Amino acid sequence: MKIKVISVYVDDQEKALRFYTKVLGFAKKTDFRNGPYRWLTVAPPEDPDSIELQLALNDNLAAKAYQQAMFQQGQPAIMFFTNDIKGDYEQIKARGAEFTMPPTTVTGSTIAKLKDTCGNLIQISQLARY
């Protein structure tokens, strides 16, 4: 088995699509509707056939409660890894992202946290080189 799709709940799919493509640099992979339901995914542009991130609407009480609780506790909904956290931080910040934590060295890595404008915190990590 392998992981193909990971979901993150968002409060507005259009706003999420703009953020994840324009600010983070992902590419829209799948976008189709079936009545009120919308299946929307993004993927890394350099590897579009890799894992996809589903931008799932938090239109049920359980999803909304989970999303809000994670945000209030300061827990990231998703983590991305990079080889250049300082460069990515500067680039993403220049595109208008609101960081809640600049690149900070912690045990084993350097991390930064930002808001995705759709109700989530995102963590970007760069593993320490030993």
Secondary structure, DSSP 8 states (H G I E B T S, - for coil): ----EEEEEES-HHHHHHIIIIIT--EEEEEEEETTEEEEEEE-TT-TTS-EEEEEE--SHHHHHHHHHHHHTT--SEEEE-S-HHHHHHHHHHTT-EEEEEEEEETTEEEEEEE-SSS-EEEEEEE---
